Amino acid sequence: LIKDILEKYPSDPPQLWLVTRGSANPSSAKPSHALGQSAVLGLARTVAIEHAELHCARIDVDETRASMECIVKEMASWDGEEETAYRNGRRYIPRLQRAAAGQSQLRRWKVEAHGSIENLETEIVQRRAPAPGEVEIDVDASALNFRDVLTVLGMYPPPLPPLGVEFCGRVAR
């Protein structure tokens, strides 16, 4: 599809809009479980990076009757935000904010039952001093990789490695 668009409009391609339902999680009060839609959102983010000339905008809506109106409103009055979510007609835009000092909790990825990506969760862990041969790292960002997905699905051979060991940060102690 993208190749066709770029071949048909080589000098001035149209803007690409991708709409998902329930892939974003604008409120921690109600987590999203639309993992299939989340994959589409991930693909759309990749398209936005690899084909900036398409100005790929992503809209995520809920299952309310106002969803179609929200899509039309977003497209008609686009303000340059590449990713928006609408819940009950209210517009959300993703923003990163630092946790207040003393407010952050240490978390790690866990999976109680292998076989489904929906079983992936985080758990709060207590800070402990590093043992000999260990370091403590202040993690700025972490990610799950393909091996992690295979582990969660139960397709990685034992012994199972820890999840989310791809990260960036600074050695704290």
Buried (B, 14 or more C-beta within 10 A) or exposed (E): EEEEBEEEEEEEBEEBBBBBBBBBBBEEEEEBEBEEBBEBBEBBBEBBEEBEBBBBBBBBBBEEEBBEEBBEBBEEEBEEEBBBBBBEBEBBEEEEEEEEEEEEEEBBBBBEEBEEBEBBEEEEEEEEEEEEEEEBBEBEEBEBEEBBBBBBBEEBEEEEEEBBEEEEEEEEE
